[in-house]
Amino acid sequence: MSESQGIRYARKSIEASCLLLYKGYSCLTQVMNISASGILVAPLEDEHIDGLELGSICILEIVVNETFNLHVSSKVTRIAEGEIALHYISIPEEKQVALWQLLGDHVHEVEVFDT
């Protein structure tokens, strides 16, 4: 691993929707990938939130299927063209086991990434 690389929890691609809430605004997004520590979402066409910036605190309502959704607090860590990366701040205790089950083997795996 070089100095320009870091380690993070492994990402898992899933098909899910996510409602991102920030300061009374909402934005419908598509989940690109998810990990034990965060999520990468892409706003749907014509969706955006004014004033969203690095460090903004958001609420996410992640809808995986008809029986499983996850409500978490998160912090914006990266905003790129068409993508928003967020780090979980708080996961309700009753949803933690379900998240770990959703992640499967990815919950314990790490991967190298370029910083």
C-alpha positions as CSV (number, residue, x, y, z in Angstrom):
1,M,0.0,0.0,0.0
2,S,1.4,3.4,-1.0
3,E,1.1,6.7,0.9
4,S,-1.6,7.8,-1.5
5,Q,-3.8,4.8,-0.5
6,G,-6.0,4.1,2.5
7,I,-8.0,1.2,3.9
8,R,-11.8,1.2,4.3
9,Y,-14.6,-1.4,4.8
10,A,-15.4,-3.3,1.6
11,R,-18.2,-1.8,-0.4
12,K,-21.2,-3.9,-1.6
13,S,-23.3,-3.0,-4.6
14,I,-27.0,-3.3,-3.9
15,E,-30.2,-2.2,-5.6
16,A,-31.9,0.2,-3.2
17,S,-33.4,3.6,-3.0
18,C,-32.4,6.2,-0.5
19,L,-34.2,9.4,0.6
20,L,-31.6,12.0,1.7
21,L,-33.0,14.6,4.1
22,Y,-31.1,17.8,4.9
23,K,-32.4,21.0,6.6
24,G,-36.0,20.4,5.6
25,Y,-35.1,19.4,2.0
26,S,-35.2,15.9,0.5
27,C,-33.6,14.3,-2.4
28,L,-34.4,10.9,-3.9
29,T,-31.2,8.9,-4.7
30,Q,-30.1,5.5,-5.9
31,V,-27.7,3.5,-3.7
32,M,-24.5,2.8,-5.6
33,N,-22.8,0.8,-2.8
34,I,-23.0,0.3,0.9
35,S,-20.5,-0.7,3.6
36,A,-20.3,-1.1,7.4
37,S,-19.3,2.5,7.7
38,G,-21.0,4.4,4.9
39,I,-22.9,4.7,1.7
40,L,-22.4,6.1,-1.8
41,V,-25.6,7.5,-3.5
42,A,-26.4,9.1,-6.8
43,P,-29.2,11.6,-6.9
44,L,-31.9,10.7,-9.5
45,E,-32.3,13.0,-12.5
46,D,-33.5,16.5,-11.6
47,E,-32.9,15.8,-7.9
48,H,-30.6,18.0,-5.8
49,I,-30.4,19.7,-2.4
50,D,-29.3,23.3,-2.1
51,G,-26.6,24.0,0.4
52,L,-25.4,20.4,0.8
53,E,-21.6,20.5,1.4
54,L,-18.8,18.5,3.0
55,G,-19.5,17.9,6.6
56,S,-23.2,18.4,6.3
57,I,-25.3,16.2,8.6
58,C,-28.1,14.3,6.9
59,I,-30.7,11.7,7.7
60,L,-30.9,8.8,5.3
61,E,-33.9,6.5,4.8
62,I,-32.5,3.5,2.9
63,V,-35.2,1.3,1.3
64,V,-33.9,-2.1,0.4
65,N,-37.2,-3.9,-0.1
66,E,-40.8,-3.9,1.1
67,T,-39.8,-5.3,4.5
68,F,-36.4,-3.7,5.2
69,N,-35.5,-0.1,5.5
70,L,-32.7,1.6,7.4
71,H,-32.9,5.0,9.0
72,V,-29.5,6.5,9.9
73,S,-27.8,9.8,10.6
74,S,-24.8,10.5,8.4
75,K,-22.2,13.0,7.5
76,V,-21.2,14.1,3.9
77,T,-17.6,13.1,3.2
78,R,-17.4,13.6,-0.6
79,I,-19.5,15.3,-3.3
80,A,-18.5,14.5,-6.9
81,E,-20.3,14.8,-10.2
82,G,-23.5,12.8,-9.7
83,E,-22.4,11.1,-6.4
84,I,-22.6,11.8,-2.7
85,A,-20.5,9.8,-0.2
86,L,-21.7,9.7,3.4
87,H,-20.3,8.2,6.6
88,Y,-22.7,6.8,9.2
89,I,-22.9,8.7,12.5
90,S,-25.6,6.7,14.1
91,I,-27.3,3.4,13.3
92,P,-30.3,2.5,15.5
93,E,-29.4,-0.6,17.6
94,E,-32.4,-2.5,16.4
95,K,-31.2,-2.1,12.7
96,Q,-27.5,-3.0,13.2
97,V,-28.0,-6.8,12.9
98,A,-30.1,-6.3,9.8
99,L,-27.4,-4.1,8.2
100,W,-24.7,-6.7,9.0
101,Q,-26.9,-9.4,7.5
102,L,-27.4,-7.3,4.4
103,L,-23.7,-6.8,4.0
104,G,-22.9,-10.5,4.5
105,D,-19.2,-11.2,4.2
106,H,-18.5,-7.6,3.3
107,V,-19.1,-6.5,7.0
108,H,-15.7,-7.8,8.0
109,E,-13.7,-7.2,4.8
110,V,-11.5,-4.2,4.1
111,E,-10.2,-2.9,0.8
112,V,-7.5,-0.5,-0.4
113,F,-8.5,2.7,-2.1
114,D,-6.8,5.7,-3.6
115,T,-6.9,8.9,-1.5
